[in-house]
């Protein structure tokens, strides 16, 4: 019995989805994960867009760690997603993290959906928490500004073909997602802010944006990480199930992290 870690290839999509269906998310489909295996960013074509690493035992896929790579303002980022290993092989699961110390040691690495148990492992690999909760933005400002087409910029160019929304409210460009989640058993639609071009200005426009998202998408609330609204105290906060994590060189400011070029864009669940 021999284990090996390899870069994931298109042929691994089916076995990876089977693993996810069996041990992580029964509703997963190949269509959900296909973007993760073939993404590219038009404004940053030099990035090596690997879909991650697979753990193989005697040639069979028994584990997977998804990656989303990007380069922004000269800084290399990688977002982690979907760490899954078959139960009989979980003693070897940390092998999937070893490339983070070798091939990706100079990257800013983010984990925007850790579980409490996985977080303990990632902290042993040098990850630090950078966000513990999120803000709930109520929809108000009935007579506020309408949403318009965003300005032309790299972030918009790289994301306008994906299943997210790009808009502008007054002088602020916004990229956001709209999806459903269950609250006390009831499915509700909400908008999630992934990026804003001017956080200070958006802090004063957030409730008006939430109202426009309600009108346009039927999103009954808008959520965002506190740093997108400059940690404004007027918005109610709710704790994440586990803190968001990052690993980077000394001196890196984690407030620079946002939801673009991540699983939040590519992995539609």
Secondary structure, DSSP 8 states (H G I E B T S, - for coil): --EEEEE--GGGHHHHHHHHHHHT-TT--HHHHHHHHH---TT-TTS----EEEEEETTEEEEEEEEEEEEETTEEEEEEEEEEE-GGGGGGGGGGGHHHHTTTTTSEEEESS--HHHHHHHHHTT-EEEEEEEEEE----TTS--EE-----HHHHHHTTSSSEEEEETTEEEEEEEEEEEETTEEEEEEEEEEES-HHHHHTTHHHHHHHHHHHH--SEEEEEGGGGTT-TTSEEEEEEEEEEEE--TT--GGG--STTSHHHH---
